[in-house]
Amino acid sequence: MMRFTITLGMVLLCLLLPPEAAGQKVGTSSMQFLSVAPDARSSGFGTAFVAMAAGAHALYWNPAGLARAGGHTLALDRVNWLLDATHYAVGYGVNLGSFGHLGAQFYLADMGQFKETRVDHLGFVDRDGTLVYNPGLTGNTFSLSSWVLGLTYARNFTDRFAAGLSTKVAREDLWLASDVAVLFDFGITYATGFRSLRLAASVMNFGAPVSYGEDSFPVPLLFRLGGAMDLVGSAGLVPVHDSSRLTATFDLIQPNDYDQQWAAGLEYSLFQRLFVRSGYQHNFDAVGFSYGLGALQTIGPVRLGVDYSYTDMTEALGVVHRLGLSLTTD
């Protein structure tokens, strides 16, 4: 009875979002660094990852996916973001047996250094007898960064159903103003029993608005509903030997500050060691196609994974590269 109650509660939390979650105006949420995909593996799928998320990578997308980990799982990722910003992500998960799974994550968005400008420094200045226009530079510099620290608990309630919950503390620094928010992530996964079809849903960044001075803004609340299935493979629609596998993923996405979006991805696996990925994100301002590569090698009791993704952010913004390293044990 308790398991049924918990299961029903998680389903309602994921599906019965408040009406305002789907009706906010574009550009009204703060802490936008929370909307940046922090890892290379999911980006190769075009972020259609809610049903694929497993192990430490699930901490960023669907807490319930942590329950799909075996023993220990560690993920390290770096994102070369726009305008010389760099994002770093670290996730760790451990299997506690009958007690479930416990995970921790840290995510840092380093915006780099900025040159300070002030209106009262605008004008021409004398440099060695020559008047040179100064666009407000004071000679001082400052740095900006934002971060997230979170803990996750996930558990398999049946052999098909899992649920997870994350509690996060997020801080955004806007130089002259900053704020800290306590946020929650909820997630569920369900193996349908039909071939390899998996369904999942997650609610990310559920929390109160943040304030900067007299103004307050909602955080980027995000709802994802998606599925993943092997098209080719031992459990695929086209059953073949597991030396080859082709997996398709699809996510329906509803942010609180944009119209409805969707993402789709494909992954081809050869001998479960080499991976080629591609994805597409629809109705995003500057993102379209993504591509990724991965490799997995067993070294003693540890499986070492390396992932890379390439995301085209239009001609004006350029390309975003992501590189990830993962370690897992049974």
C-alpha positions as CSV (number, residue, x, y, z in Angstrom):
1,M,0.0,0.0,0.0
2,M,2.8,2.4,0.8
3,R,4.5,1.7,-2.5
4,F,1.3,2.3,-4.3
5,T,0.8,5.6,-2.5
6,I,4.4,6.8,-3.2
7,T,4.1,5.8,-6.9
8,L,0.8,7.6,-7.3
9,G,2.1,10.7,-5.6
10,M,5.1,10.9,-7.9
11,V,3.0,10.5,-11.0
12,L,0.7,13.3,-9.8
13,L,3.7,15.6,-9.0
14,C,5.1,15.1,-12.5
15,L,1.8,15.4,-14.4
16,L,-0.2,17.9,-12.5
17,L,1.9,21.0,-12.9
18,P,0.5,24.3,-11.8
19,P,-1.2,26.2,-14.7
20,E,1.4,29.0,-14.6
21,A,4.1,26.5,-15.4
22,A,3.0,26.5,-19.0
23,G,2.0,30.1,-19.4
24,Q,4.9,32.3,-18.5
25,K,6.1,34.9,-21.0
26,V,9.4,34.4,-22.9
27,G,12.4,35.7,-21.1
28,T,10.9,36.2,-17.7
29,S,12.9,33.6,-15.7
30,S,16.2,34.1,-14.1
31,M,19.1,31.6,-13.4
32,Q,19.3,30.7,-17.1
33,F,22.5,28.8,-16.5
34,L,20.2,26.0,-15.1
35,S,18.9,25.6,-18.7
36,V,22.3,24.8,-20.2
37,A,22.8,21.0,-20.9
38,P,25.8,20.3,-18.6
39,D,27.0,17.0,-20.1
40,A,28.3,15.7,-23.4
41,R,26.3,12.5,-23.6
42,S,22.8,14.0,-23.4
43,S,23.8,16.8,-25.8
44,G,24.6,14.2,-28.5
45,F,21.0,13.1,-28.3
46,G,19.8,16.7,-28.7
47,T,18.9,16.6,-25.0
48,A,16.1,14.0,-25.6
49,F,17.4,12.2,-22.6
50,V,14.7,11.9,-19.9
51,A,14.1,8.2,-20.5
52,M,17.8,7.4,-21.3
53,A,19.2,9.1,-18.2
54,A,21.1,6.6,-16.0
55,G,23.7,6.7,-13.3
56,A,25.4,10.0,-12.5
57,H,24.2,11.7,-15.7
58,A,20.6,11.2,-14.5
59,L,21.2,13.8,-11.7
60,Y,20.9,16.5,-14.4
61,W,17.9,15.2,-16.2
62,N,15.8,12.7,-14.2
63,P,16.6,11.8,-10.6
64,A,14.8,8.4,-11.1
65,G,17.4,7.4,-13.6
66,L,20.0,7.2,-10.7
67,A,18.3,3.9,-9.7
68,R,19.5,2.3,-13.0
69,A,23.1,2.5,-11.7
70,G,24.9,-0.6,-10.6
71,G,27.5,0.2,-7.9
72,H,29.4,3.5,-8.1
73,T,29.0,6.0,-10.9
74,L,30.9,9.2,-11.5
75,A,30.5,11.8,-14.3
76,L,32.8,14.8,-15.1
77,D,31.8,17.2,-17.8
78,R,33.0,20.5,-19.3
79,V,31.0,22.8,-21.6
80,N,32.7,25.5,-23.7
81,W,29.7,27.8,-23.6
82,L,29.0,31.1,-25.4
83,L,31.0,34.2,-25.1
84,D,34.0,32.4,-23.5
85,A,31.9,31.2,-20.5
86,T,32.8,27.7,-19.2
87,H,30.6,25.3,-17.4
88,Y,31.8,22.4,-15.2
89,A,29.6,19.5,-13.9
90,V,30.4,16.7,-11.4
91,G,28.0,14.0,-10.5
92,Y,28.3,11.0,-8.3
93,G,26.0,8.1,-7.4
94,V,26.2,5.0,-5.2
95,N,23.9,2.0,-4.9
96,L,22.9,1.4,-1.2
97,G,21.3,-1.9,-1.9
98,S,17.8,-2.2,-0.3
99,F,18.0,1.4,0.9
100,G,18.0,2.7,-2.7
101,H,20.5,5.0,-4.4
102,L,22.1,8.2,-3.2
103,G,23.7,10.9,-5.4
104,A,25.4,14.3,-5.3
105,Q,26.0,16.9,-8.0
106,F,27.9,20.1,-8.3
107,Y,27.6,22.4,-11.3
108,L,29.6,25.6,-11.8
109,A,29.0,28.3,-14.5
110,D,32.1,30.4,-14.8
111,M,31.3,33.5,-16.9
112,G,35.0,34.7,-16.8
113,Q,36.3,38.2,-16.3
114,F,34.6,41.5,-17.4
115,K,36.0,45.0,-17.7
116,E,34.2,47.5,-15.6
117,T,32.6,50.5,-17.3
118,R,30.9,53.5,-15.8
119,V,29.0,56.4,-17.3
120,D,31.1,59.0,-15.5
121,H,34.2,57.7,-17.3
122,L,32.8,58.2,-20.8
123,G,34.5,60.8,-22.8
124,F,37.9,61.8,-24.3
125,V,41.1,61.4,-22.2
126,D,44.6,62.8,-22.8
127,R,47.1,60.0,-23.6
128,D,50.6,61.4,-24.3
129,G,49.1,64.6,-25.8
130,T,46.5,62.8,-27.9
131,L,42.8,62.8,-27.1
132,V,41.5,59.3,-27.1
133,Y,37.8,58.4,-26.6
134,N,37.3,56.2,-23.5
135,P,34.1,54.1,-23.7
136,G,33.6,54.1,-19.9
137,L,36.4,51.8,-18.9
138,T,37.6,52.3,-15.3
139,G,40.6,49.9,-15.5
140,N,39.0,47.5,-13.0
141,T,37.8,44.0,-13.7
142,F,35.3,41.6,-12.0
143,S,34.3,38.0,-12.3
144,L,30.9,36.3,-12.4
145,S,30.0,32.7,-11.6
146,S,26.9,30.7,-10.6
147,W,26.6,27.3,-9.1
148,V,24.3,24.4,-8.0
149,L,24.9,21.9,-5.2
150,G,22.4,19.0,-4.9
151,L,21.6,15.7,-3.2
152,T,19.5,13.0,-4.8
153,Y,17.6,9.9,-3.6
154,A,16.2,7.4,-6.0
155,R,14.7,3.9,-5.6
156,N,13.3,1.1,-7.6
157,F,9.8,0.4,-6.3
158,T,9.2,-2.5,-8.6
159,D,11.2,-4.2,-11.3
160,R,9.8,-1.7,-13.8
161,F,9.1,1.5,-11.9
162,A,11.6,3.9,-10.2
163,A,11.2,7.4,-8.7
164,G,13.7,10.0,-7.5
165,L,13.9,13.3,-5.7
166,S,16.6,15.9,-5.7
167,T,17.1,18.9,-3.4
168,K,19.4,21.6,-4.8
169,V,20.8,24.9,-3.6
170,A,21.5,27.3,-6.5
171,R,23.3,30.7,-6.4
172,E,23.4,33.2,-9.2
173,D,25.8,36.2,-9.0
174,L,25.0,39.3,-11.0
175,W,27.9,41.3,-9.5
176,L,25.9,44.0,-7.8
177,A,23.2,41.6,-6.8
178,S,22.9,37.9,-6.1
179,D,20.4,35.4,-4.7
180,V,20.2,31.8,-3.5
181,A,17.3,29.5,-4.2
182,V,16.3,26.1,-2.9
183,L,15.0,23.9,-5.7
184,F,13.6,20.5,-6.2
185,D,13.7,17.9,-9.0
186,F,11.2,15.0,-9.3
187,G,11.4,12.1,-11.7
188,I,9.9,8.8,-12.6
189,T,10.9,6.0,-15.1
190,Y,8.8,3.0,-16.2
191,A,9.9,0.0,-18.3
192,T,6.7,-0.9,-20.2
193,G,7.7,-4.5,-20.8
194,F,7.2,-4.1,-24.6
195,R,10.6,-4.8,-26.1
196,S,13.0,-2.1,-24.7
197,L,10.4,0.7,-24.5
198,R,11.0,3.0,-21.5
199,L,8.9,6.0,-20.5
200,A,9.9,8.8,-18.2
201,A,8.9,12.2,-16.8
202,S,10.7,14.8,-14.8
203,V,10.0,18.2,-13.2
204,M,13.2,20.2,-12.8
205,N,13.9,23.4,-10.8
206,F,10.7,23.5,-8.8
207,G,11.1,26.4,-6.3
208,A,10.2,29.9,-5.3
209,P,11.2,33.0,-7.4
210,V,14.5,34.7,-6.8
211,S,15.0,38.4,-6.0
212,Y,17.6,40.9,-7.2
213,G,17.0,44.1,-5.3
214,E,13.3,45.0,-5.6
215,D,12.7,42.7,-8.6
216,S,11.9,39.0,-8.4
217,F,11.8,36.4,-11.2
218,P,10.8,32.8,-11.4
219,V,13.4,30.1,-11.9
220,P,13.4,28.1,-15.2
221,L,10.9,25.4,-14.2
222,L,10.9,22.6,-16.8
223,F,8.7,19.6,-17.4
224,R,9.8,16.7,-19.6
225,L,7.9,13.7,-20.8
226,G,9.6,11.2,-23.1
227,G,10.4,7.7,-24.2
228,A,13.3,5.7,-25.5
229,M,13.4,2.4,-27.4
230,D,15.9,0.3,-29.4
231,L,14.9,0.2,-33.0
232,V,17.6,-2.4,-33.7
233,G,19.1,-4.8,-31.1
234,S,18.4,-7.9,-29.1
235,A,15.3,-6.2,-27.6
236,G,14.6,-3.9,-30.5
237,L,11.8,-3.8,-33.1
238,V,14.3,-5.4,-35.4
239,P,15.9,-8.1,-33.3
240,V,19.6,-8.7,-34.1
241,H,22.7,-9.7,-32.2
242,D,23.7,-7.1,-29.5
243,S,26.8,-6.3,-31.4
244,S,24.8,-3.6,-33.1
245,R,22.1,-1.4,-31.4
246,L,20.2,1.6,-32.7
247,T,18.2,3.6,-30.0
248,A,15.7,6.3,-30.7
249,T,14.6,8.9,-28.0
250,F,12.0,11.6,-27.9
251,D,11.2,14.3,-25.3
252,L,8.2,16.6,-25.1
253,I,9.4,19.7,-23.2
254,Q,7.3,22.5,-21.5
255,P,9.4,25.3,-19.9
256,N,7.7,28.1,-17.9
257,D,9.2,30.8,-20.0
258,Y,8.8,29.5,-23.6
259,D,6.4,27.8,-25.9
260,Q,6.2,24.0,-26.0
261,Q,9.3,22.3,-27.4
262,W,10.5,18.9,-28.4
263,A,13.7,17.0,-28.9
264,A,14.6,13.8,-30.7
265,G,17.8,11.7,-30.8
266,L,19.4,8.6,-32.2
267,E,22.3,6.5,-30.9
268,Y,24.1,3.8,-32.8
269,S,26.2,1.4,-30.6
270,L,28.8,-1.0,-31.9
271,F,29.8,-3.8,-29.5
272,Q,28.6,-1.5,-26.6
273,R,32.0,0.2,-27.0
274,L,31.7,2.8,-29.7
275,F,28.7,5.2,-30.0
276,V,27.6,7.6,-32.6
277,R,24.8,10.1,-31.7
278,S,22.7,12.7,-33.4
279,G,19.8,14.9,-32.2
280,Y,17.5,17.7,-33.0
281,Q,15.8,20.3,-30.8
282,H,12.7,22.0,-32.1
283,N,11.5,25.5,-31.3
284,F,14.7,26.6,-29.6
285,D,16.0,30.0,-30.3
286,A,19.6,29.2,-31.3
287,V,19.8,25.4,-31.2
288,G,19.1,22.9,-33.9
289,F,21.2,19.8,-34.7
290,S,23.6,18.2,-32.3
291,Y,26.1,15.4,-32.9
292,G,28.1,13.2,-30.5
293,L,30.7,10.4,-30.2
294,G,31.4,8.1,-27.3
295,A,33.7,5.2,-26.3
296,L,33.4,2.8,-23.4
297,Q,36.3,0.6,-22.2
298,T,36.4,-1.9,-19.3
299,I,39.5,-1.7,-17.2
300,G,39.4,-4.3,-14.4
301,P,36.2,-3.6,-12.3
302,V,35.8,-0.1,-13.8
303,R,34.1,1.0,-17.0
304,L,35.7,4.1,-18.4
305,G,33.6,6.3,-20.8
306,V,34.5,9.3,-22.9
307,D,31.9,11.4,-24.6
308,Y,32.0,14.4,-26.9
309,S,29.3,16.5,-28.4
310,Y,29.1,19.2,-31.0
311,T,26.1,21.7,-31.0
312,D,25.5,24.2,-33.8
313,M,24.3,27.5,-32.2
314,T,23.7,29.3,-35.5
315,E,26.3,31.3,-37.5
316,A,26.0,34.2,-35.2
317,L,26.8,32.3,-32.0
318,G,29.1,29.6,-33.3
319,V,29.5,26.1,-32.0
320,V,29.4,24.7,-28.5
321,H,31.7,21.8,-27.6
322,R,31.2,19.5,-24.6
323,L,33.6,16.8,-23.3
324,G,32.7,14.3,-20.6
325,L,34.4,11.5,-18.7
326,S,32.5,8.8,-16.7
327,L,33.5,5.9,-14.4
328,T,31.1,3.2,-13.4
329,T,31.3,-0.1,-11.4
330,D,28.9,-3.0,-10.9
